[in-house]
Amino acid sequence: MSKNTFKWLNFTLTIIALFAIYVFLDGIIDPSLHGFMLIGLIIAGLVSLVLVLRNES
């Protein structure tokens, strides 16, 4: 497998893990912190996407 394939596999698994974290914590955390949790998960997903799309120089 190529390095690019592993990058996309890592991104896909990261998105699945972030979704699992959201589902698990949705009923546990205080509703006032729900927005912060979403922001944190979105930032983690975007960082993972940037790392996949970044070209190696």
WOSUL-V903919 format. One record per pair of residues at least 24 apart in sequence whose ideal C-beta (glycine too) atoms are under 7 Angstrom apart, sorted by the first residue. I is the first residue (numbers start at 1). GAP is how many residues later the second one is. Records with the same first field share a line. If there is no record, write none. Layout:
BEGIN
I->GAP + GAP
END
This chain:
BEGIN
7->45
8->44
11->37 + 38 + 41
14->34
15->30
18->26 + 27
END
